[in-house]
Amino acid sequence: MPDGVSEILRFAEGWGRRTYPVPWSLRDTITYAIATGADAHNGRDLVWESAPGFRTLATFATRFAGGALVDFAAGTQDLGLLSFARACRVRVHRPLPAECGDAVASATLGVAERTGDRLVLRLDVETSSPDGPIADSSLDVHFRLPGAKATRRPPSPGRDGLDETIWTVEARETVRPYQAAIFRTLLGLTAGGRMRDAMHIDPAESRRRGLSAPALPGEVTLGLVARLARHNSARLGVGELRGVAVSYLKPVSDDDRLVVAFAPAGDGSVRTRAVNGDGRVALRGELHFHPDYQEAS
């Protein structure tokens, strides 16, 4: 077994359960909303604390894994294997406050899949405060193993989102390079250099990884989709977002043009997919809402 793979497996085995303080401020929640594309015209109640109905996007809960992701990167990013986030799941137990000073995240790391050409680690994070549970999240990270060849598989309805779904709502969104840059400030400029993210900001590094342009972080793409779903909640007949389960399939560039589609699936669930400017499905999955529609400001 290649040394890099062995090191990653040892790292995962020795992770145990780690805890991290996760305080956040009003500045953090507004910065996150701006990174997802919110502004005074398309999400005023996400970026202006005095707006009627001001609230925090539920997908901000992905940020509670920040400390764990810094440790994860420190233990894996120098072992010679390219990695990428492939699947993300989030559930919030209650509406997220705009700021919180006493939350704690508890993180575990395990092997989700291990085959001859694939290694997938899963990072699970539970966040709570003295008032009770706040949110749970799970992130699957795939590692490209030495010698593994990329095979072009035929389209699959379940995998590629090319099914017969009738999309009730479609929204078009232009990604701006500033969104990735703003998100980096929310990360503390990648935690003082302990987490390298050049593929999201540097065209040269992006090309080295086979991308035509810097890639928007998956967390930002997910937040963008959540913001558009919330904006269209009346048309979808749903309330506030309470959970997501999505797969990241293809990159979204930092100046991409997305077509994001939604289709109610019953019981407060909405199927979604985001198609990038190359016509490829970049994200697909389900959003879970409170079933009763509540007027969003």
Protein Blocks (a to p, Z undefined) as FASTA:
>chain_A
ZZklmmmmmmmmmnmpadddddddfklmmmmmmmnopafknomkmmbmkbghiacdfklm
mmmmmmmmmmmmmmmmmnopacddfbdcdddfbdcdfbdckbccddddddfbdcfkbccd
ddddddddfkbcfbdcddddddddehiacddddddfklnopacbdcfbdcdddddfklmm
mmmmmnopognopaccklmmpmklmmmnopabdcddfklmmmmmmmmmmmmmmmnopacd
fbdcdddfbdcdfkbccddddddebjhiacdddddfkopafbgcdddddfbacddZZ
